[in-house]
Amino acid sequence: MRKKWQLAKIASQEIKNSFPELPETILQLLFNRGIATQKKIDEFLNPDYSKDINDPYLFKDMEKAVARIYMAIDNDELIIVHGDYDADGVCASVILMSVLKNLGAKHLDIFLPDRDLDGYGINKNTVEIIAAAGAKLLISCDCGISNKEETELAQNKGIDVIITDHHSAPETLPKVCAIIHPKVPRENYPDKNLSGGGVAFKLMQALIKSPLARNHWQNKNIKLEAFEKWQLDLAAISSVADMIPLIGESRALTKYGLIVLNKTKRPGLKELIDIGGLNKNSSDKNAPLNLNARHIAFQLAPRINAAGRMKHANTAFQLLITEDKDEAKELAIELNANNKERQQITEKMTNEAIACIEETKQENNPIIFVMKENWPVGLIGLIASKLNNLYYKPVLVMTKKDEATHGSGRSIEEIDIMEKLVKLKKYFLKYGGHPRACGFTLKQTDEIFLNNFQKDMLELVKEDIKNKDITPLLTIDAEVILENVNWDLFDVLQKFEPFGENNPEPKFLASNITIANIEAVGNNGRHLKLLATQGGFKHYKFIGFCFGDEKVVGQNWRQVLKPRDTVDIIFEIGVNEWNGNRELQLKIVDLKKI
């Protein structure tokens, strides 16, 4: 799909005069991200763990949660940590299980739902099982805020519930012992963008900051303060994996988390890093790593997520919590195999989904519906995401399995999909999510019910887009001359890492580029290498990932471009490393033939 290009407004001379010590490129990039005060600039460019990480007791229910947990530990009550099956939920669960174990919880267990059998969140069958086991305290991670009936059942059976979550909250909140959630009404916690793992990290912080912590601490090999810092690797993974806006406290957690990740002591993460080839640029496996948010997003998180998508999230949980190197290696191999299988099945499902869309002529509809029986429930969210990127419109992908219709949705910035689900809650057994991502299970599976649901959803989306321009917008940070793209500029850009939601990798425009050579690379020529000039003799190398794949970028640029063509290119600046060599890599984001 063609995108509308928009060059960011140039920072005013007044702003430039206010910060004369900052290079103009840095100032422009900060201005583009709405960062224009000294306090915000300092927080963004130089996060300080001692200043930018908020007091966990700012959560209104935190004292109640901590008191109830210590009471459970002291009374030897059975505590169940109920997580989620994605990378965010698994990381959150590992953080809480680790701190509870180290604080002396003797009766402690984990429950991660099966995506197909249990679905998202807490269900009543799970409550019955843990009640029969004698549980007295249930702590949710990355779920629970939409489970009013289920948590009520738990409390009726003598189980106190503490919810830690960050998903969209319903109008009526569960009445539980404590809710640790940054976005619920009357919650004054400063950072509203924490991931599920980030919220679990705050509860962990509060537990070890309590005056009771030192008398309970079991691990004599590590101090409380050091334990806190070593959990930051998981906080970083959860924030990046769940596409949390990397601003404010979440940015600080992720930035320091990446430092810890590059030094991680977890055998499971070490093996996952190794099997993913993320230390391949060094012949010494023990050499310092240089992992960034991109490595989490495209290498580590997909492998962690693969457990819950293909089999069960317990494998990922055990990988992250084990201290046994041999077990870690076996689990990393298993997750890597799961991920490869996931990639193959996802490609097949995506092709089937596109064929369905074309057959039903939905390309021009304001929302796309795809339904197929017996698709793996764990993969329909990935398909929704791929279709959402391809068509730039809301997508709901559904599958019928075991007498139930499961669905997953992805939306665009202009349309809040969760708002629509709330208005249509009469159709769902359960639902949850964010404005741009959701999951649900329909109450019925018959065709009439499904058609009515789709009709009502279509009408809501039609009404929402009446006065909106939903052409995808590609914002360009600055126009540059290619001869100024050098290592000095790259070093400037490193100050903006970690990149992610609300802080994308800077995008630059190079105009009037003449193509000297085109080369198709990768499997089936999916990627393009361009050699190009800009009004001179010096050649510059560009790489366009998937620019030879019409299903990914909307057209096959191999068939459009030829040498001596003139183009404008939007690109990002990265590094290509191989065999100890290192060169700047200009990665094509979009281009236009002039």
Buried (B, 14 or more C-beta within 10 A) or exposed (E): EEBEBEEBEBBEEEBBEBBEEBEEBBBBBBBBBEBBEEEBBBBBEEBEBEEBBBEBBBBBBBEBBBBBBBEBBEEEBBBBBBBBBBBBBBBBBBBBBBBBBBBBBEBBBBBBBBBBEBBBBBBEEBBEEBBEEEBBBBBBBBBBBBBBBBBBBBBEEEBBBBBBBBBBBBEEBBEBBBBBBBBBEEBEBEBBBBBBBBBBBBBBBBBBBBEBBEEBBEBEEBEBEEBBBBBBBBBBBBBBBBBBBBBBBBBBBBBBBBBBBBEBEBBBBBBBBBBBEBBEBEEEEEEEBBBBBBBBBEBBBBBBBBBBBBBBBBBBBBBBBBEEEEBBBBBBEBBBBBBEBBEEBBEEBBEBBBEBBEEEEBEEBBBBBBBBEEBBBBBBBBBBBBBBBBBBBBBBBBBBBEEBBBBBBBBBEBBBBBBBBBEBEEBBBBBBBBBBBBBBBBEBEEEEBBEBBBEBBBEBBEEBBEEEEBEBEBBBBBBBEBEEBEEEBBEBBEEBBBBBBBBBBBBBBBBEBBBEEBEBEBEEEBBBBBBBBBEEEEBBBBBBBBBBBBBBBBBBBBEEBEEEBEBBBBBBBBEEBEEEEEEBBBBBBBBEEE
